[in-house]
Amino acid sequence: MSEEKEKKNKKIAKMTIDEIDAAIKKSTESMNGKSSQYIRHLNERKEELLAKK
């Protein structure tokens, strides 16, 4: 149970690219769009990680 809670409350700064992609997909479906602040932060973090590679 603690693993599920950890995954649910994981900070964006500590997510991997795969976790960010999954979070974007899930949030887009549940929030009906890509304009939420949470999704914008996820996209910014994804761009940061891709720029480092």
Jmol script that loads the backbone (N, CA, C; Angstrom):
load data "model"
ATOM      1  N   MET A   1       0.823  -1.187   0.000  1.00  0.00           N
ATOM      2  CA  MET A   1       0.000   0.000   0.000  1.00  0.00           C
ATOM      3  C   MET A   1       0.869   1.255   0.000  1.00  0.00           C
ATOM      4  N   SER A   2       1.980   1.227   0.670  1.00  0.00           N
ATOM      5  CA  SER A   2       2.835   2.410   0.707  1.00  0.00           C
ATOM      6  C   SER A   2       3.428   2.711  -0.663  1.00  0.00           C
ATOM      7  N   GLU A   3       3.648   1.674  -1.483  1.00  0.00           N
ATOM      8  CA  GLU A   3       4.169   1.892  -2.831  1.00  0.00           C
ATOM      9  C   GLU A   3       3.157   2.651  -3.687  1.00  0.00           C
ATOM     10  N   GLU A   4       1.885   2.293  -3.562  1.00  0.00           N
ATOM     11  CA  GLU A   4       0.854   2.971  -4.340  1.00  0.00           C
ATOM     12  C   GLU A   4       0.769   4.435  -3.936  1.00  0.00           C
ATOM     13  N   LYS A   5       0.850   4.705  -2.658  1.00  0.00           N
ATOM     14  CA  LYS A   5       0.770   6.081  -2.183  1.00  0.00           C
ATOM     15  C   LYS A   5       1.993   6.877  -2.640  1.00  0.00           C
ATOM     16  N   GLU A   6       3.164   6.259  -2.634  1.00  0.00           N
ATOM     17  CA  GLU A   6       4.366   6.934  -3.101  1.00  0.00           C
ATOM     18  C   GLU A   6       4.235   7.336  -4.556  1.00  0.00           C
ATOM     19  N   LYS A   7       3.779   6.433  -5.384  1.00  0.00           N
ATOM     20  CA  LYS A   7       3.639   6.722  -6.804  1.00  0.00           C
ATOM     21  C   LYS A   7       2.621   7.839  -7.022  1.00  0.00           C
ATOM     22  N   LYS A   8       1.544   7.820  -6.273  1.00  0.00           N
ATOM     23  CA  LYS A   8       0.492   8.812  -6.453  1.00  0.00           C
ATOM     24  C   LYS A   8       0.962  10.214  -6.079  1.00  0.00           C
ATOM     25  N   ASN A   9       1.783  10.313  -5.062  1.00  0.00           N
ATOM     26  CA  ASN A   9       2.198  11.619  -4.554  1.00  0.00           C
ATOM     27  C   ASN A   9       3.629  11.971  -4.918  1.00  0.00           C
ATOM     28  N   LYS A  10       4.155  11.390  -5.955  1.00  0.00           N
ATOM     29  CA  LYS A  10       5.543  11.642  -6.325  1.00  0.00           C
ATOM     30  C   LYS A  10       5.690  13.053  -6.889  1.00  0.00           C
ATOM     31  N   LYS A  11       6.736  13.709  -6.498  1.00  0.00           N
ATOM     32  CA  LYS A  11       7.003  15.069  -6.962  1.00  0.00           C
ATOM     33  C   LYS A  11       7.376  15.065  -8.439  1.00  0.00           C
ATOM     34  N   ILE A  12       6.973  16.091  -9.152  1.00  0.00           N
ATOM     35  CA  ILE A  12       7.270  16.204 -10.578  1.00  0.00           C
ATOM     36  C   ILE A  12       8.778  16.242 -10.802  1.00  0.00           C
ATOM     37  N   ALA A  13       9.500  16.888  -9.928  1.00  0.00           N
ATOM     38  CA  ALA A  13      10.949  17.023 -10.086  1.00  0.00           C
ATOM     39  C   ALA A  13      11.681  15.693  -9.970  1.00  0.00           C
ATOM     40  N   LYS A  14      11.044  14.692  -9.380  1.00  0.00           N
ATOM     41  CA  LYS A  14      11.686  13.391  -9.204  1.00  0.00           C
ATOM     42  C   LYS A  14      11.163  12.341 -10.174  1.00  0.00           C
ATOM     43  N   MET A  15      10.270  12.722 -11.074  1.00  0.00           N
ATOM     44  CA  MET A  15       9.705  11.776 -12.039  1.00  0.00           C
ATOM     45  C   MET A  15      10.657  11.553 -13.208  1.00  0.00           C
ATOM     46  N   THR A  16      10.574  10.354 -13.767  1.00  0.00           N
ATOM     47  CA  THR A  16      11.322  10.051 -14.985  1.00  0.00           C
ATOM     48  C   THR A  16      10.462  10.441 -16.187  1.00  0.00           C
ATOM     49  N   ILE A  17      11.038  10.377 -17.373  1.00  0.00           N
ATOM     50  CA  ILE A  17      10.295  10.742 -18.578  1.00  0.00           C
ATOM     51  C   ILE A  17       9.091   9.825 -18.766  1.00  0.00           C
ATOM     52  N   ASP A  18       9.267   8.530 -18.510  1.00  0.00           N
ATOM     53  CA  ASP A  18       8.156   7.586 -18.655  1.00  0.00           C
ATOM     54  C   ASP A  18       7.030   7.890 -17.673  1.00  0.00           C
ATOM     55  N   GLU A  19       7.385   8.229 -16.450  1.00  0.00           N
ATOM     56  CA  GLU A  19       6.372   8.568 -15.454  1.00  0.00           C
ATOM     57  C   GLU A  19       5.650   9.857 -15.830  1.00  0.00           C
ATOM     58  N   ILE A  20       6.380  10.806 -16.378  1.00  0.00           N
ATOM     59  CA  ILE A  20       5.763  12.064 -16.800  1.00  0.00           C
ATOM     60  C   ILE A  20       4.790  11.818 -17.943  1.00  0.00           C
ATOM     61  N   ASP A  21       5.184  10.990 -18.921  1.00  0.00           N
ATOM     62  CA  ASP A  21       4.289  10.668 -20.032  1.00  0.00           C
ATOM     63  C   ASP A  21       2.998  10.019 -19.533  1.00  0.00           C
ATOM     64  N   ALA A  22       3.121   9.089 -18.596  1.00  0.00           N
ATOM     65  CA  ALA A  22       1.945   8.420 -18.038  1.00  0.00           C
ATOM     66  C   ALA A  22       1.060   9.413 -17.288  1.00  0.00           C
ATOM     67  N   ALA A  23       1.669  10.313 -16.531  1.00  0.00           N
ATOM     68  CA  ALA A  23       0.904  11.306 -15.775  1.00  0.00           C
ATOM     69  C   ALA A  23       0.192  12.274 -16.714  1.00  0.00           C
ATOM     70  N   ILE A  24       0.851  12.661 -17.807  1.00  0.00           N
ATOM     71  CA  ILE A  24       0.221  13.562 -18.779  1.00  0.00           C
ATOM     72  C   ILE A  24      -0.980  12.883 -19.418  1.00  0.00           C
ATOM     73  N   LYS A  25      -0.811  11.633 -19.805  1.00  0.00           N
ATOM     74  CA  LYS A  25      -1.907  10.905 -20.449  1.00  0.00           C
ATOM     75  C   LYS A  25      -3.094  10.763 -19.507  1.00  0.00           C
ATOM     76  N   LYS A  26      -2.822  10.358 -18.270  1.00  0.00           N
ATOM     77  CA  LYS A  26      -3.889  10.173 -17.284  1.00  0.00           C
ATOM     78  C   LYS A  26      -4.592  11.493 -16.971  1.00  0.00           C
ATOM     79  N   SER A  27      -3.819  12.550 -16.795  1.00  0.00           N
ATOM     80  CA  SER A  27      -4.391  13.855 -16.448  1.00  0.00           C
ATOM     81  C   SER A  27      -5.179  14.452 -17.607  1.00  0.00           C
ATOM     82  N   THR A  28      -4.698  14.273 -18.823  1.00  0.00           N
ATOM     83  CA  THR A  28      -5.398  14.802 -19.984  1.00  0.00           C
ATOM     84  C   THR A  28      -6.771  14.156 -20.115  1.00  0.00           C
ATOM     85  N   GLU A  29      -6.833  12.852 -19.867  1.00  0.00           N
ATOM     86  CA  GLU A  29      -8.114  12.144 -19.949  1.00  0.00           C
ATOM     87  C   GLU A  29      -9.060  12.573 -18.837  1.00  0.00           C
ATOM     88  N   SER A  30      -8.546  12.727 -17.617  1.00  0.00           N
ATOM     89  CA  SER A  30      -9.417  13.043 -16.500  1.00  0.00           C
ATOM     90  C   SER A  30      -9.810  14.518 -16.444  1.00  0.00           C
ATOM     91  N   MET A  31      -8.950  15.404 -16.973  1.00  0.00           N
ATOM     92  CA  MET A  31      -9.235  16.841 -16.906  1.00  0.00           C
ATOM     93  C   MET A  31      -9.776  17.396 -18.220  1.00  0.00           C
ATOM     94  N   ASN A  32      -9.915  16.545 -19.217  1.00  0.00           N
ATOM     95  CA  ASN A  32     -10.487  16.936 -20.515  1.00  0.00           C
ATOM     96  C   ASN A  32      -9.748  18.094 -21.168  1.00  0.00           C
ATOM     97  N   GLY A  33      -8.457  17.998 -21.257  1.00  0.00           N
ATOM     98  CA  GLY A  33      -7.698  19.030 -21.937  1.00  0.00           C
ATOM     99  C   GLY A  33      -6.282  19.125 -21.430  1.00  0.00           C
ATOM    100  N   LYS A  34      -5.531  20.030 -22.044  1.00  0.00           N
ATOM    101  CA  LYS A  34      -4.125  20.190 -21.677  1.00  0.00           C
ATOM    102  C   LYS A  34      -3.835  21.572 -21.121  1.00  0.00           C
ATOM    103  N   SER A  35      -4.837  22.256 -20.646  1.00  0.00           N
ATOM    104  CA  SER A  35      -4.628  23.627 -20.201  1.00  0.00           C
ATOM    105  C   SER A  35      -4.427  23.748 -18.696  1.00  0.00           C
ATOM    106  N   SER A  36      -4.468  22.640 -17.955  1.00  0.00           N
ATOM    107  CA  SER A  36      -4.324  22.751 -16.507  1.00  0.00           C
ATOM    108  C   SER A  36      -2.876  23.071 -16.136  1.00  0.00           C
ATOM    109  N   GLN A  37      -2.709  23.673 -14.998  1.00  0.00           N
ATOM    110  CA  GLN A  37      -1.388  24.067 -14.536  1.00  0.00           C
ATOM    111  C   GLN A  37      -0.525  22.831 -14.281  1.00  0.00           C
ATOM    112  N   TYR A  38      -1.118  21.768 -13.762  1.00  0.00           N
ATOM    113  CA  TYR A  38      -0.379  20.531 -13.492  1.00  0.00           C
ATOM    114  C   TYR A  38       0.209  19.964 -14.781  1.00  0.00           C
ATOM    115  N   ILE A  39      -0.572  19.926 -15.837  1.00  0.00           N
ATOM    116  CA  ILE A  39      -0.088  19.383 -17.111  1.00  0.00           C
ATOM    117  C   ILE A  39       0.986  20.293 -17.696  1.00  0.00           C
ATOM    118  N   ARG A  40       0.832  21.594 -17.555  1.00  0.00           N
ATOM    119  CA  ARG A  40       1.858  22.512 -18.040  1.00  0.00           C
ATOM    120  C   ARG A  40       3.184  22.296 -17.313  1.00  0.00           C
ATOM    121  N   HIS A  41       3.128  22.062 -15.997  1.00  0.00           N
ATOM    122  CA  HIS A  41       4.343  21.800 -15.229  1.00  0.00           C
ATOM    123  C   HIS A  41       4.978  20.479 -15.658  1.00  0.00           C
ATOM    124  N   LEU A  42       4.153  19.473 -15.920  1.00  0.00           N
ATOM    125  CA  LEU A  42       4.679  18.197 -16.396  1.00  0.00           C
ATOM    126  C   LEU A  42       5.404  18.370 -17.724  1.00  0.00           C
ATOM    127  N   ASN A  43       4.801  19.131 -18.629  1.00  0.00           N
ATOM    128  CA  ASN A  43       5.427  19.354 -19.938  1.00  0.00           C
ATOM    129  C   ASN A  43       6.737  20.119 -19.813  1.00  0.00           C
ATOM    130  N   GLU A  44       6.783  21.096 -18.923  1.00  0.00           N
ATOM    131  CA  GLU A  44       8.022  21.851 -18.709  1.00  0.00           C
ATOM    132  C   GLU A  44       9.129  20.937 -18.182  1.00  0.00           C
ATOM    133  N   ARG A  45       8.797  20.070 -17.246  1.00  0.00           N
ATOM    134  CA  ARG A  45       9.783  19.155 -16.687  1.00  0.00           C
ATOM    135  C   ARG A  45      10.257  18.154 -17.743  1.00  0.00           C
ATOM    136  N   LYS A  46       9.337  17.710 -18.591  1.00  0.00           N
ATOM    137  CA  LYS A  46       9.703  16.785 -19.649  1.00  0.00           C
ATOM    138  C   LYS A  46      10.694  17.449 -20.616  1.00  0.00           C
ATOM    139  N   GLU A  47      10.455  18.691 -20.952  1.00  0.00           N
ATOM    140  CA  GLU A  47      11.365  19.424 -21.835  1.00  0.00           C
ATOM    141  C   GLU A  47      12.739  19.581 -21.188  1.00  0.00           C
ATOM    142  N   GLU A  48      12.780  19.840 -19.890  1.00  0.00           N
ATOM    143  CA  GLU A  48      14.054  19.947 -19.185  1.00  0.00           C
ATOM    144  C   GLU A  48      14.840  18.650 -19.265  1.00  0.00           C
ATOM    145  N   LEU A  49      14.161  17.530 -19.017  1.00  0.00           N
ATOM    146  CA  LEU A  49      14.834  16.241 -19.057  1.00  0.00           C
ATOM    147  C   LEU A  49      15.327  15.889 -20.456  1.00  0.00           C
ATOM    148  N   LEU A  50      14.538  16.212 -21.458  1.00  0.00           N
ATOM    149  CA  LEU A  50      14.947  15.921 -22.825  1.00  0.00           C
ATOM    150  C   LEU A  50      16.121  16.801 -23.252  1.00  0.00           C
ATOM    151  N   ALA A  51      16.181  18.025 -22.741  1.00  0.00           N
ATOM    152  CA  ALA A  51      17.276  18.920 -23.081  1.00  0.00           C
ATOM    153  C   ALA A  51      18.600  18.451 -22.477  1.00  0.00           C
ATOM    154  N   LYS A  52      18.535  17.785 -21.349  1.00  0.00           N
ATOM    155  CA  LYS A  52      19.743  17.300 -20.693  1.00  0.00           C
ATOM    156  C   LYS A  52      20.363  16.110 -21.424  1.00  0.00           C
ATOM    157  N   LYS A  53      19.544  15.387 -22.169  1.00  0.00           N
ATOM    158  CA  LYS A  53      20.051  14.190 -22.846  1.00  0.00           C
ATOM    159  C   LYS A  53      20.741  14.497 -24.105  1.00  0.00           C
TER     160      LYS A  53
END
end "model"
wireframe off; spacefill off
backbone 0.3
color backbone group
